[in-house]
Amino acid sequence: MVISKEWDNLLELISDGIIITDHQGVIVKVNKAYERMLSIKAVDLVGRNMSDLKREGFLEESSSLKVIETKHPVTLIQEHFGKDLIVTGMPMFNEQNELILVINCVRDITELNQLKRSMQQIEQINHSYFEQLTYLRQREIHLDGLVAHSQSMREVLTNALKVAAVDSPVMLRGESGVGKEVIAKFIHQNSRRNGEAFIKVNCGAIPEKLMESEFFGYESGAFTGAGKGGKPGVFELANKGTLFLDEVGDMSLDLQVKLLRVLEEKEFRRIGGVKTIQTDVRIIAATHQHLEEMVAQKQFRQDLYYRLQVYPISIPPLRERKEDIPYLVDSFARKYEEKHPVPLHIDPMVKQLLCRCDWPGNIRELFNMLERLAITSNNGEILPDHLPLEMYRPVGSTLPRNFLEEVEMFEYQGLKQALVIHKTTRKAAQSLGMSQTTYVRKLNLYRDKFEADPKMEQEIL
Ligand SMILES: Nc1ncnc2c1ncn2[C@@H]1O[C@H](COP(=O)(O)OP(=O)(O)OP(=O)(O)O)[C@@H](O)[C@H]1O
């Protein structure tokens, strides 16, 4: 098959490499772009069969041979002489539908691939910079004493950082003492409002009658006892800053309506005042209550609930992130040392023992206990035997040494717990579904095994 002069000229104008074979795979045309791309002369290829070139290792795959085999277009990606190539082979048929030529279009995608790899590297670098940035921002606050070592708390901080970047209301959920206020401050410090006021109102602590004036302030003479010159409320004080509404579930329905109105209209009036005051505050609410149930029972307004619940963050209880405890203890010690002349040394075994407790009062309870221990310790040294008896187990003989003893210790705690609740061994045994004899035998056995001073424990029981 001979290619006409016009076609030949045309093929030389194309910037992609072109290599054409006949229906048997014999090369009939190689354009200049192909020669340049693969640094090869057309005369060395024209007249050669693709099957021979493949056999000699010139190429691994031949699109021409594949097209001849299938009679369909074929696209291959090949590495050829150190270059990444994309090759598309197209069949050409005569009027009798017989294959006469295969036209292969070859494009060098080496640079494109390099670009793709560079892009991927840049993306990876960007990602690691972002992670480092988040980490550094968290560390900065960590230096303020905020501990977030556990995975769950790191997720809380990541979410808090995300929401800090916008102005939406945040709802912090979590048991008492888990650190809702700490996270509220963290959000404020990392928001554009940092540097402006952070005002906290405990909605559960202020008598209902005073709540409205606490929120919106009053003008002089607004009511009996209103001070001269009036007083600004928290919405004025927190202007441009953040208003932290702690225990928002304790707010009266009446005040809920007023709060919702301010949030929607962004303006209010002092009690007894005529002037409308514009307000620009970011609301962070917190509660340990089940607000959804309160909404169902009409104790909390649904519209306010949706308004505040735009971005909820749940802070897990300490018992679900005990790995934070040793770091919290260190954080406490650092804070304590800032205020007291005596350095605090907390024995590592104390940290271990503290990790065994469930801390229903969460971090507040942990810190209160540490404070008590720090005060009662002689020289700032806190040792295991300073801990309350139910926490303290002398090292060695009485601490579980293996899995079986761990299980026994667990069983022993259950036996004791049942006795505390049910008062008599008969009822305790009944509650655990065992006979009184078994109960007493196990209790005595474990008591001898795990208690430093069984007599003392007896008194407690
Ligand atoms: N992640 C933390 N790192 C260090 N200290 C913390 C952390 N979380 C809480 N604390 C400390 O624990 C104590 C209780 O925290 P906070 O007052 O924020 O809890 P809360 O959930 O707001 O409690 P409540 O619901 O009773 O108001 C504070 O002394 C606080 O500094």
The ligand as an ORCA input file, in Angstrom:
! r2SCAN-3c Opt
* xyz 0 1
  N      -8.736     18.901     77.988
  C      -8.440     19.452     79.167
  N      -7.157     19.671     79.496
  C      -6.846     20.187     80.697
  N      -7.751     20.529     81.628
  C      -9.032     20.353     81.350
  C      -9.449     19.799     80.106
  N     -10.785     19.702     80.100
  C     -11.190     20.186     81.282
  N     -10.149     20.573     82.036
  C     -10.226     21.120     83.414
  O     -11.272     20.409     84.066
  C     -12.067     21.297     84.844
  C     -13.515     21.226     84.355
  O     -13.569     21.722     83.018
  P     -14.806     22.597     82.479
  O     -15.253     23.582     83.504
  O     -14.431     23.136     81.144
  O     -15.886     21.442     82.352
  P     -17.419     21.579     81.909
  O     -17.725     20.428     81.039
  O     -17.663     22.952     81.361
  O     -18.162     21.406     83.287
  P     -19.673     21.837     83.696
  O     -20.588     21.162     82.736
  O     -19.827     21.326     85.077
  O     -19.716     23.325     83.591
  C     -11.424     22.647     84.703
  O     -10.530     22.826     85.792
  C     -10.641     22.577     83.430
  O      -9.545     23.437     83.430
*
